[in-house]
Amino acid sequence: MEKRRELFKEIDKINEKENNEYGDSDLEELGDGKPIDSEAIEEAVRKIDESN
């Protein structure tokens, strides 16, 4: 039980740091909020094809 409490405290610290850094903005892994257009899709397909 104590290990869970410590884990939750650590998670809260990380979340607080993240909130201070990003505020209401999206995280990098969620993108920068720009709409996706056909060029972006084509570029993503090219990158996927190159990695295979």
C-alpha contacts under 8 A as a table, 3 or more apart, distances in Angstrom:
res1	aa1	res2	aa2	distance
1	M	4	R	5.28
1	M	5	R	6.56
2	E	5	R	5.11
2	E	6	E	6.30
3	K	6	E	5.11
3	K	7	L	6.11
4	R	7	L	4.95
4	R	8	F	6.10
5	R	8	F	5.12
5	R	9	K	6.15
6	E	9	K	5.08
6	E	10	E	6.23
7	L	10	E	5.10
7	L	11	I	6.17
8	F	11	I	4.96
8	F	12	D	6.10
9	K	12	D	5.08
9	K	13	K	6.31
10	E	13	K	5.09
10	E	14	I	6.29
11	I	14	I	5.11
11	I	15	N	6.10
12	D	15	N	5.06
12	D	16	E	6.05
13	K	16	E	5.13
13	K	17	K	6.20
14	I	17	K	5.14
14	I	18	E	6.13
15	N	18	E	5.00
15	N	19	N	6.06
16	E	19	N	5.06
16	E	20	N	6.15
17	K	20	N	5.11
17	K	21	E	6.18
18	E	21	E	5.07
18	E	22	Y	5.97
18	E	23	G	7.70
19	N	22	Y	5.28
19	N	23	G	4.90
19	N	24	D	7.61
20	N	23	G	5.62
22	Y	25	S	5.31
22	Y	26	D	7.02
22	Y	27	L	6.99
26	D	29	E	7.99
26	D	30	L	5.95
26	D	31	G	6.78
26	D	32	D	6.56
26	D	33	G	7.30
27	L	30	L	5.42
27	L	31	G	6.86
27	L	32	D	7.82
28	E	31	G	5.30
28	E	32	D	6.79
30	L	33	G	7.82
31	G	34	K	7.45
36	I	40	A	6.05
36	I	41	I	7.15
37	D	40	A	5.39
37	D	41	I	6.49
38	S	41	I	5.06
38	S	42	E	6.11
39	E	42	E	5.07
39	E	43	E	6.12
40	A	43	E	5.11
40	A	44	A	6.19
41	I	44	A	5.08
41	I	45	V	6.19
42	E	45	V	5.07
42	E	46	R	6.21
43	E	46	R	5.08
43	E	47	K	6.28
44	A	47	K	5.17
44	A	48	I	6.22
45	V	48	I	5.08
45	V	49	D	6.05
46	R	49	D	5.07
46	R	50	E	6.09
47	K	50	E	5.14
47	K	51	S	6.31
48	I	51	S	5.24
48	I	52	N	6.61
49	D	52	N	5.40
